[in-house]
Amino acid sequence: AGFDLSAIFPAGAYNKHAKIAERKELHIEAPNDNTLAMVVANTAALWEPFIRHIKSSSEGAELLASDDPLDDYTRAIFKRLLDLVAPD
C-alpha cells in the first residue's frame, strides 16, 4: 500500500513527553501507559501503489472524485487493516 515507515511505542511514554504532556489534545487515549501505539508514515514509495490503486480498483473513480483522494485512500487501507487485525 506504500506506507513504508512505522514505529511502535508505549502510549504513556508519548503522553508524558515534555513537548506533549501539557497538550492534552495531542494525547493518545489508551487504557494504560503500557498500551502500544503506532505511527505510520510514507516516503515517495507511496505513489506507485496509490496510482496503481486509482487506475485498477473499483474504488479508483470514487477516490478521484473526492476532495482528497490520498486521505480517502489512506483511510480505506487502514480500515481494511484494522478489520483484519481487530474485527468487530
Backbone hydrogen bonds in HBPLUS format (Angstrom, degrees):
<---DONOR---> <-ACCEPTOR-->    atom                        ^
c    i                          cat <-CA-CA->   ^        H-A-AA   ^      H-
h    n   atom  resd res      DA  || num        DHA   H-A  angle D-A-AA Bond
n    s   type  num  typ     dist DA aas  dist angle  dist       angle   num
A0005-LEU N   A0041-ALA O   3.29 MM  36  4.95 155.8  2.36 131.4 124.7     1
A0041-ALA N   A0005-LEU O   2.80 MM  36  4.95 164.4  1.82 143.1 144.7     2
A0007-ALA N   A0039-VAL O   3.03 MM  32  5.48 143.4  2.17 149.2 156.3     3
A0039-VAL N   A0007-ALA O   2.97 MM  32  5.48 158.7  2.02 155.3 162.2     4
A0009-PHE N   A0037-ALA O   2.98 MM  28  5.43 157.9  2.03 145.0 150.5     5
A0037-ALA N   A0009-PHE O   2.73 MM  28  5.43 163.5  1.75 164.3 169.5     6
A0013-ALA N   A0010-PRO O   3.12 MM   3  5.48 124.2  2.45 105.7 118.4     7
A0014-TYR N   A0010-PRO O   3.34 MM   4  6.74 158.4  2.39 152.3 158.0     8
A0011-ALA N   A0035-THR O   2.76 MM  24  5.71 176.2  1.77 176.8 175.6     9
A0015-ASN N   A0011-ALA O   2.91 MM   4  6.19 168.8  1.92 158.3 161.0    10
A0012-GLY N   A0033-ASP O   3.01 MM  21  3.76 149.3  2.11 122.9 121.5    11
A0016-LYS N   A0012-GLY O   2.99 MM   4  6.10 140.4  2.15 143.3 153.1    12
A0017-HIS N   A0014-TYR O   3.08 MM   3  5.26 155.6  2.14 107.3 114.9    13
A0020-ILE N   A0017-HIS O   2.87 MM   3  5.23 152.7  1.94 115.5 124.7    14
A0021-ALA N   A0017-HIS O   2.78 MM   4  5.58 167.9  1.80 175.8 173.1    15
A0023-ARG N   A0020-ILE O   2.77 MM   3  5.24 152.1  1.85 122.2 131.9    16
A0026-LEU N   A0023-ARG O   2.84 MM   3  5.68 164.9  1.87 129.2 134.3    17
A0027-HIS N   A0024-LYS O   3.11 MM   3  5.20 158.4  2.16 105.1 111.8    18
A0035-THR N   A0032-ASN O   3.21 MM   3  5.65 166.5  2.22 114.4 118.6    19
A0046-LEU N   A0043-THR O   3.16 MM   3  6.14 173.4  2.17 127.0 127.8    20
A0047-TRP N   A0044-ALA O   3.20 MM   3  5.92 146.7  2.31 119.4 124.9    21
A0050-PHE N   A0046-LEU O   3.05 MM   4  6.10 160.7  2.08 158.3 164.3    22
A0051-ILE N   A0047-TRP O   2.87 MM   4  5.96 170.7  1.88 156.5 158.5    23
A0052-ARG N   A0048-GLU O   2.94 MM   4  6.07 162.8  1.97 151.5 157.0    24
A0053-HIS N   A0049-PRO O   2.86 MM   4  5.98 155.2  1.92 144.5 151.2    25
A0054-ILE N   A0050-PHE O   2.95 MM   4  6.24 158.7  1.99 150.2 156.1    26
A0055-LYS N   A0051-ILE O   2.94 MM   4  6.17 159.0  1.98 151.9 157.1    27
A0056-SER N   A0052-ARG O   2.90 MM   4  5.93 149.4  1.99 149.3 157.3    28
A0057-SER N   A0053-HIS O   3.01 MM   4  5.35 149.2  2.10 144.4 145.5    29
A0060-GLY N   A0057-SER O   3.17 MM   3  5.26 155.9  2.23 101.7 109.0    30
A0063-LEU N   A0059-GLU O   2.86 MM   4  6.10 162.9  1.89 163.1 168.8    31
A0064-LEU N   A0060-GLY O   2.98 MM   4  6.25 161.1  2.01 152.2 157.1    32
A0065-ALA N   A0061-ALA O   3.09 MM   4  6.28 137.3  2.28 140.3 151.2    33
A0065-ALA N   A0062-GLU O   3.13 MM   3  5.16 129.1  2.40  95.6 109.3    34
A0066-SER N   A0063-LEU O   3.09 MM   3  5.26 151.9  2.17 103.8 112.5    35
A0072-ASP N   A0068-ASP O   3.06 MM   4  6.34 165.0  2.09 160.2 164.9    36
A0073-TYR N   A0069-PRO O   2.87 MM   4  6.03 154.3  1.93 147.6 154.9    37
A0074-THR N   A0070-LEU O   2.93 MM   4  6.11 163.9  1.95 149.9 154.1    38
A0075-ARG N   A0071-ASP O   2.91 MM   4  6.18 163.0  1.94 152.2 156.5    39
A0076-ALA N   A0072-ASP O   2.98 MM   4  6.14 160.7  2.02 146.8 152.0    40
A0077-ILE N   A0073-TYR O   2.93 MM   4  6.18 162.1  1.96 156.1 160.6    41
A0078-PHE N   A0074-THR O   3.00 MM   4  6.19 168.5  2.02 155.2 158.3    42
A0079-LYS N   A0075-ARG O   2.84 MM   4  5.95 146.2  1.96 145.7 155.6    43
A0080-ARG N   A0076-ALA O   3.06 MM   4  6.25 162.2  2.10 146.8 150.9    44
A0081-LEU N   A0077-ILE O   3.02 MM   4  6.29 157.9  2.07 146.0 152.5    45
A0082-LEU N   A0078-PHE O   2.89 MM   4  6.03 166.1  1.91 146.4 150.0    46
A0083-ASP N   A0079-LYS O   2.85 MM   4  6.03 154.3  1.91 149.0 156.6    47
A0084-LEU N   A0080-ARG O   3.07 MM   4  6.31 141.0  2.23 142.0 151.8    48
A0084-LEU N   A0081-LEU O   3.09 MM   3  5.17 126.7  2.39  96.6 110.4    49
A0085-VAL N   A0081-LEU O   3.03 MM   4  6.35 159.6  2.07 154.7 159.8    50
A0086-ALA N   A0082-LEU O   2.72 MM   4  5.37 151.8  1.80 146.6 153.5    51
